[in-house]
């Protein structure tokens, strides 16, 4: 946006505030032709000089302290007409009036220049002093040492103040104290202005500038005021000249016209100041021709000089440009010269001193052409780049800078900005406007234009230049706008008309949240009471009014500014005050709303404003609050632009930048959420409310009250995806601020943040694929939010229930270690209640694992039983696991509990006790369970019976070597056939070393009737072995099963079992290979199905191995069964193998008697060879034994004879 447009909105560096709205310029109020020429202010005293030769003195009356926004008023203390000397013949000449007011507070005096006459008065009442002293023909009074006002002043003028009086033919140096004393005269004619730093004064006549060293009376000519003026030789510019003459001392008297002519001498080389560079620069700028002429008294007298009142008032420059002098002595009337028509237009000189080492001088070509400001130091050398004015100014002042002590800033420092303010007219499309052109003099920057209220081309007052002056005194000005913007006020999210009913209406809400909002509305009063009861019970009546007053007082403390510049036009006087940064930036924010139809341009301008102070550290409390306020308000404006940016959507970079601004601004996120209909229902507040900057509050309320705010859309589903994604990132960033002590009302803020973020994530996660979150995803963010704990626990429950996210609800309970609620929620999911996330596929296993981690025995019992009824195998693990944290249950109690509450799980728990813990006391009961399952299945299902019968047929058809029948059953077991697996467990228990009642088991098997022996063959074999019915067992093994290897093993074990082995102690070498095979088979057979705790099998039999006689008897029976096989091939093969491998257990004679006569000897040759070898071996062993016995007998006989001989004969009587 153009600078002028921003300036109109108050975004410039200065602002005008009324000092005096209606100055009574005429005593009776009837004259409108009177103007204000000059203004001065000091210690609540306002002095106004008018064109009617009157000096008005006003006294400021402060406002009533009780009237906060009140302004001070001025009362007229006196209306003075200063004495002036009117030259003869000048009655018909228009008099300028009061031209200057020079206040000298250190000596309590005032110098008044009125109609070219200087008179003196006492401060503050303006009573005349030095009554006999009047100085006429004076063009300017001033030249006060500006350094004397600085902090480094050494008080060298404590005895008086030195001033310069610019007369027509000379400059008088006078000291004003208790009296007025002339110090010296300086031979410099026609000066119209002077500004002094220490002993160096920058002065100007009607045509050129010069530097004067008043102590040694040296002069350094500088550039011409007009660049078209070629009257001054270029070779003397910048060269020091000695202008010393006789200086009259003593008391200052009224001057006369008999002044000696000025003399010019060659400057003393010791006093010369180097300024060659300045001369070159001025020669280029002014384009003048060098003329080697020495300035004389005559040439000086021919210079154009202004009339006595040329320096007074804003319109004095016009008079200067149209008047000349004819060389008359002082006191004579000056008549216009016809020669002025052919000479260059004379411009009013302007001199200001921005720093103690610099002067700013203005040159130009004409009043309507641009002017150039040039900076020179005390030696006349250029110091910095020039500045340009759009038109040659009427008046200029400087304000601020690194060392400007007349700044209107409240504090000075190296970082202060320096401005130059120039009064001028400027052309606009609607005509000529008068105002102030403002620009930086210490650096490059944008020019600003400031007009006085009501003084434009179509204003009430006639258009005229603005007068401006830097005043000696200053005053504190109060900015109510700062208070309005920075004063924190309570923001009520639902206080706007129609808002409460629309946002909280249950009919307008989604069906999912209707119940939750209804519940919230009912609980709100109770919630506020419970939350605030401890922290806010102490809130006294009227606490809000008290806080409002405190907030306003705090803001008022920051809203004061020091004013030192006065601007006037017509009958009005204003303070020109540095526009506080907050008002400048806020005006720029206001300017962006002008481009509301261009959303993209609006947000670019907002980002530009924010970047103007990005990374800048605040140097004061006001600046800190300014940055915070602007960020917050700009963030709100960006947000509102984003919410209505359907036609011009934000780019990703702009969206990220907006989020950063909103987070860094620390604006209460509840305010942000209030502007978004879908989440504003999550905003919560305590009785203390939400307090934000007043300007931010107004912006938020303005948007909520506008048509852009969708009052009818209060559901989350109505929000577009970009808004939801923005909320997700924004609220997540805010949530990371938890624990920061700088967050006011932290508890309620983060309760709202958590609730809104949860609602947003739930809405976004509806479109995620079902199942547990994988990697970084929306669902993982949702889990992380819940798992880390939320401050809005009750609201989170309601939201999760409304979105049917039961698994996430269980995680919420887990974050609070609410085990009962976790398990209850999981049970709801497993039992089929709606769970939209689909994240709990293995729910029963999760329940089992979680129950093991809790210490409540009651919960373990409750959910163990519940799980045992649903999944008996998994449920019994709850009671069987030894690693659970809860106290263990006694097995007898568990068995009884399961029988009563979960009968289907008893079998699995008994398996755990028997197979996992080795509790054999439950073997009988477990066998009974298995038998019931197997027999019931066989009784009820003919298919099951056919399957069992077919297994026998298939097993018999297998060619050796083949596995045991039990291994065959295990390898071919269907995965989910409970009866099949129960039979395997039954065989394991029956074949083990457990004590059980075989009679009861046989009776139960007999319930199958005649089919019992055909269907449960292995079971019958095991029972026959226990009952010593070995012949029947071997018969079933050989003829019904065809399991020949198991039959051999049965004989080796002595009929103890068909599927359990022991460590043989006296096994025959002939049976070693068979036993190894049996051991390998048994290792496979004894592998238990998974148990709740471990997989260890039952204990091995503790009885001793069978004797060889028992084994031989069983082998003889087995031989008979082999010889009875129907298949001749099997009969011959198995008989031959048995005799060959286990021939040691057989008697040769018995075998030969049993073998059919028709068999070939080759079939039993191996057995016979081994038998004969065994017989021969036994015979040889017998022979050897006999020989050994004979020798032993001889040895014993020999020993007996020897002993007899040793003892000799004995006589018995």
VOVOBA-553567 format. One record per residue (C-alpha): residue in one letter; x, y negated, z negated. Coordinates in steps of 0.05 Angstrom, whole numbers, plus 5000, padded with zeros to 4 digits. Layout:
residues N
AXYZ...
//
This chain:
residues 1213
X500050005000X502549305017X505848904962X500748334968X494948814956X498349094895X499848394869X492548224875X491048814830X496048584778X501649054796X506948514802X512348374752X508847744725X501847584705X498446934687X494846864621X491046244601X494845754557X490045184562X483745264603X481544554610X486443994593X482843334581X487142934630X482942314627X480542014562X473341944583X473242554629X471042164690X477342174732X479242764776X485342464808X489942564749X494943124753X499543494706X506743304720X510443674666X509244124606X513344294545X511944724484X515344804417X513045074350X505545084366X505944384395X504044304468X506243684505X503143514573X505442944617X500542684669X500742284732X496741744695X503041584653X500141924592X503442414545X498442874512X500243224448X496243834428X496944254365X495445004370X490545294319X491546044311X485346484319X481746774259X485347414238X478547744232X477147594305X481748094337X480847904410X480647164395X485146664430X488546064398X485445384411X488844704421X486544054391X488743384416X493443064365X495242434404X494642114472X500941694483X502741214539X510341174539X513440494550X516440384619X519539804655X516039624718X520639304771X518438644800X514238704862X512239424850X505139324826X502139634887X506840234889X503940894863X507441074799X509441804787X507341784714X510742204661X516242554699X520042944646X519343174574X526043354543X525543634473X531643634428X529344054368X536244074335X535843324323X528243274321X527842804381X524342794448X526542424511X520842224556X522042004628X516041594650X516041184714X523741204717X524340954645X527041384588X524341284518X525541674454X520741964403X520942384340X518443094338X513343354331X508542764323X511942344378X512841714337X517541224372X524941214352X530440764378X524840274392X529539774424X532440294470X529440374539X533340634599X530540434666X532040644737X533141364713X531841934761X533042514714X534342644641X537243314621X543943654625X543243974557X548544504548X544845164559X550345544524X548645174460X542345594454X545846254460X547746744405X555046564414X553845824401X559145544353X554844954330X559444454365X553443994377X550744014307X552143274298X547943114360X545843354428X549443134490X544942964549X545942694619X542042104645X541942074721X541741344742X541741074812X549140904813X552041344758X550941884707X551141694635X553442194583X549942054517X549542394450X542942374414X542842464339X540941984285X542241464338X543341464413X550641374431X553641294500X559741734509X561941584580X559641404649X560841864708X561441554776X556341974813X550841584847X543741794863X543542444824X536542734815X537743374776X543143674731X544044344696X549944424649X553945004622X558944764570X562844204605X560944404676X554744094704X551644264771X548443644799X545143424863X543342784898X538442734955X543043085004X548143554971X550243934910X556443854868X559844114806X562043604754X567143704699X564343184651X570243164603X575643044655X570842744706X572543204764X567843364821X567543954868X562943784927X558544374948X553844505005X548544035032X541344145012X539144135084X542844585132X541544075187X544943515149X551643385182X553242755144X558143065094X565043255119X566543995114X573743915094X572043625025X567144185007X569944594950X575744114938X576343824868X576243064864X577942594807X572242104796X574441824729X573141084715X572440634656X567740964607X564040514561X563140764490X558840544432X551440514424X547140654484X543640014507X538539854559X542239874625X542639324677X543639314751X550839054747X554539704750X561439744781X562040094847X564340814846X571440964863X574241584894X581341804884X585542384906X584542944856X590043134809X593043784831X592844034759X585343954758X583944254826X579244864829X580145394882X573945424926X576345544997X571746135007X565745714987X567545185038X567945695094X561246005074X557845325071X560745115137X557645725170X550845645136X550044895145X553044855214X556144185202X561943845237X568143675198X569542925197X576142705164X573142105130X574341885059X567841745021X567341015000X562640594960X559340365024X558141065049X555341244982X550540664982X547840875050X545741555025X538441725022X536341724950X529541904921X525141404887X525341374811X519941894803X522542394853X523942964805X517242974770X511243394787X510243944837X509143464895X515443054884X519143394941X514443074991X516242384966X523642554969X523042765041X519842105062X523741585024X530641275027X534640744991X537540125023X543440034977X540239564928X542639544856X538839894802X532339584780X530339324848X524339584887X525940114938X522740025007X522140565059X527140535115X525640635188X532141015196X528941615159X525241785222X531641965258X535042315201X534143035177X528343175130X530843105059X529143695015X528343704940X534544004907X533544604861X538744824810X537845364757X542945764717X541346504713X547646674674X552746294633X557546354692X553046214751X548545694783X543245844835X542545304888X537245274943X538445035014X533945015075X532044655138X524944405126X519344485075X515744995118X521945405137X525145945095X529845735040X536446055020X538646144948X546146154938X549846354874X556246004855X560446064793X563345504752X568945434803X564145364861X565746064889X560046514914X558647074865X553247514896X549047594959X544247044976X536747104967X531446855015X524946485002X519346535052X518645775049X522845245019X520345234946X517244654910X519844884842X523945474818X525545794751X529346414732X527246914679X531147494651X537547804671X543548054633X545047404598X539046944609X537046694541X530746364565X527647024586X520547164567X522447874550X521648074477X528648374475X534748254517X539748764540X544248954598X538449324630X533848714633X531248524701X532647824728X527247464768X526846814803X519946494810X518845984865X512745544874X510745474946X505245524997X504446125042X500246235103X495046785103X489746975154X484546575115X488945965108X494445675065X495145954994X499045644939X502446094888X508946384863X513746794902X517347264854X523547674870X529547974836X535747554836X540348074805X538848624855X535048754919X527748874911X520748744937X517948044938X511547934900X506247404908X502347124849X496646634854X493146274798X485946474786X481146014823X486445614860X486445934929X484345604993X477045684979X477345564904X473745084861X479744634853X483044284911X488944684935X495644444909X502444704891X503345054825X507744724774X512445184736X517345064680X521445474631X519445204564X523945074505X519345434457X515946094464X509446404440X506947104429X501647314477X497047894465X494948384519X488148684504X488949114566X494749484533X490349614473X484749864517X489450344552X493850584495X488950574437X487151304425X479651424425X475452034412X473752414474X467352824469X466953334525X459453434523X457052744503X454952484571X447652444590X445153074621X451653434610X449953814547X443654104575X446654284642X452954604617X450154964558X443555174590X443055934589X439055944652X444655624692X449856114669X452056774699X448357364670X454857634643X455957024599X448756864580X449157284518X455957034499X454056304506X447756424467X451856734413X456756164416X451355644411X448555994350X455356064318X458055364334X455455034272X457855594228X464455624265X465754884256X464154944183X468655534173X474455254213X474154564185X472054724114X479054754086X482554234127X476853734135X472753764072X476453134052X473652734111X470252144080X464251784108X466451304162X472951664174X472251574249X471350824244X477550814200X481551194250X479150754306X481550154268X488250484254X489150674327X487449974349X492349664300X497750124325X496349944397X495949194381X502949244351X505449434420X501048954459X504748314442X509447964491X513647334486X511646794535X516446234556X514346034626X508745544638X504845484703X499744954717X495044724770X489544204765X487044184694X489244894676X495645154645X497645874643X503146284612X507146664664X508747294626X512647904644X507448404664X508349004619X510549624657X504249984635X499849464668X504049464731X503850214739X496550244719X494849724772X498450154823X494250744801X488050324809X490350134879X490450864899X482950914888X482050414944X484250954992X479251464966X477251655037X484451835052X485852375001X492652565027X494951845027X492251744957X496052324927X502452134962X501951444930X500651764863X506852194870X510851574891X508651214828X510651804785X517351864819X518851134805X520551294733X521952044738X528052234697X528351544665X529251544590X524651094550X528250524515X522650324469X516450594437X512050214486X515850494545X515351194518X507851124511X507550794579X510751394613X506251864575X499951464592X501651394666X503352124673X496852314640X492451844680X496051994745X495352734730X487952644720X487352264785X491152814821X486753334790X480352984811X483252904881X484853644880X477953844858X474753464915X480053614968X476154095011X477553705074X484753545057X487354115014X493654044973X499954354999X503554854955X508854344938X503753824919X499954324877X506254524839X508153794829X501253644801X501754224753X508453984729X505753284718X499853534678X504153984634X509653474622X504652924606X502353314545X495253104559X490653534516X488854114562X481754094536X480853444575X483153784638X478454364627X472653894614X473253644686X472454354715X465354604707X466955344707X471555314646X469054714608X464755174565X471155444535X473054764506X472754754431X473854194381X473654104307X470153544269X476353114280X475153144355X479753034414X483552374413X486852124477X488951464508X483151004521X485050914594X485451664604X478751744569X475551244616X478351604677X475752274654X468852004636X468451634702X469652284741X464752684699X459452154711X460752124786X457452514841X463752904854X462853274788X458353884801X453853874741X449854484765X455754954774X457755234706X459855944723X466956184734X465056544798X463255874830X470455624826X474555694890X480856104889X485755504892X482555214829X482955884794X490255974813X491855264790X488555404723X492356054716X499155714724X497255094686X494555454625X500255954626X505255384624X501355054567X501155714529X508755724528X508555104485X505755494426X509655334363X511654634385X510554174327X509053584373X502253864395X496653524356X490753954335X494954544356X490355094330X484254864368X488254684431X491155374438X484555704420X481655344480X487655484524X487556224508X480056284520X480355914587X486456294611X483156954593X476856764630X480856564691X484957194692X478857624683X475557274742X481657354786X482958074765X476158294790X479158374859X485158784836X485459524853X483259984796X488460294751X494060084704X498059474724X504259604764X509959104768X508658364765X501258264779X495057914755X493258514713X500158524680X499157784663X492457954633X495658514591X501258054569X496357524547X492358014506X498358404478X501857774454X495657574415X490557044428X487956504381X480856564408X479657274383X472057224376X471256884443X475957394475X471457954451X465457624483X468957504549X471758204555X464958504539X461658054590X466558264644X466059004623X473459054611X473359544553X480459784562X483059064557X478558984497X481959574464X488659244476X485958624443X484359044382X491159364385X494458684382X490958584315X492359304292X484859444288X485460204298X478060354285X475859864338X481060124387X478660834380X471360624382X472560244447X476260834478X470661294458X465760834495X469960884557X470761634554X463361734542X461861374606X460560654588X462260154644X469659974647X470959574710X478459594708X478960354716X485260344673X483660944627X483861574669X487362004616X483161734559X482762364517X490362454517X491161714499X486361814441X490262414417X496962034420X494161414386X490961814329X497862094314X500461384303X495361144252X495561274177X488061314163X486162034148X478861864156X479961614227X484162224243X478562684218X473162294255X476462254323X479862924317X472963254310X470162814366X475863004411X475363744391X468163754414X469863434481X476563774494X477764334443X484864474466X486763744458X482663614397X485964154354X492663834368X490463244325X490063714266X495964134286X501163594299X506263544243X508862864266X502562464251X502961884202X496562064166X496762574108X496363284133X490063704128X490364404097X489364944151X483765274112X480164604108X481064484182X478565174200X472365074158X471364374185X471964604257X467065174245X461964674221X463264084267X466764364329X465865114335X468665134405X475464894380X476265414325X479565914372X484765414394X486465214324X487165934304X491866034363X495965464336X496165774267X497866474292X502566334350X505265664327X505765744253X505866504245X499866514198X498067264208X492267194160X488166924219X490167474268X483967894257X479467294267X483167074329X482867774358X475367774345X474767114384X478667394442X474668044443X468167664441X470267244500X472767834541X467168324525X461767804533X464467634601X464668364622X457768494596X454567904630X458367904696X458668494743X463468084784X468168054725X467768804717X469368904791X475268434785X478068834726X477169494762X480369214824X486469014784X487569724764X486869964835X491569424860X496669574806X496670314820X497770174894X504169794879X510570154898X515970214846X519469854819X513669454795X512369004735X508569214674X501069164679X500968574631X506068204673X501768364733X495768054698X499867434679X502367324750X495367384779X491566994725X486766464753X488665774725X481965624692X479266314674X478466294599X476667034595X482767244634X487466834590X483967064527X485267784548X492667634557X492867334486X488967934461X494068414490X499568004459X496468044390X494568784396X501468974419X504868584364X506868764294X500868424263X496368784214X489268834240X483369294233X483869754293X477370104276X473369474280X476669294345X475269984374X468069934354X467469254387X470569544451X465870124447X460169634455X461669674529X459270394529X462070904576X465770354614X470070164556X475770644572X475470464646X475269704636X479869574576X485270084590X491269714560X487369544498X485370274488X492470504498X495070024444X489670254396X491170984411X498470854396X496770534329X492271134313X497671634334X493571874392X499771894436X497472414485X491272014502X495371374508X500271714555X494571994595X491571304606X498271004623X499871544675X493171684706X488971044696X494370524703X499870884740X504770474697X510171004693X515670544666X511270324609X509671054594X517171194589X517970584544X512170834502X515971474489X522371114473X518770674422X515571274390X508671034409X509270404367X507169924423X507269854497X509269114501X513969004442X521169234434X526069294377X533469334373X535070074384X540070364335X540671084359X538371034430X540971534479X545571324533X540971654582X535571144566X539870514565X537970264634X530570364620X531069994555X534569404589X528969374639X523969414584X527368844546X527068404608X519868564617X518368424544X521767754547X516867564602X510967864567X512067534501X512266824530X506366474497X501765974530X502765254507X501065164434X499864504396X506564544360X511365034392X511765664433X514666174385X511566874386X509567334329X514667664286X517868324309X516168984278X520169094215X519569864216X525370324234X526170614305X523071294318X527071924309X529472334368X524772884349X518872404355X521472154421X522572874446X515473054429X512772454466X517272594526X514673314529X507573034530X509472544584X512573104625X505973474622X502272854646X507272754703X506273484723X498773364724X499072784773X494472904832X499172604883X504573134896X509672614917X508672204853X508672844813X515373084841X518572394840X516672194770X518172884741X524972894774X526672184750X524272334679X528372974674X534472654706X534572034662X531872294597X533773034602X537172994535X530372994500X528173634534X529574374522X531774734585X527675344572X521374954559X522474544622X523675154665X517375474637X513274854655X515974734725X511875084777X515275684809X514175404878X518674804867X525574804897X531474834851X533974194884X528273814851X531073954782X538274064801X540473434768X536873614704X539674324706X546874094719X546473604661X543174134617X548474664633X553974154622X550773984556X550274724538X557574864558X559574264519X555774484459X558875184464X565874894468X564374444410X562075054371X568475444387X572774864366X568674784303X569575514287X577075484298X577574874254X573475224202X578175834203X584475414195X581175024140X579275674106X586575924110X588975264081X584275314023X586376044009X593675844010X592475273962X588775743915X594476253914X599475703901X595475443842X594776143813X602176263817X603475603784X598975753725X601276483719X597677043685X593176903627X591177403573X584077413550X582377743486
//
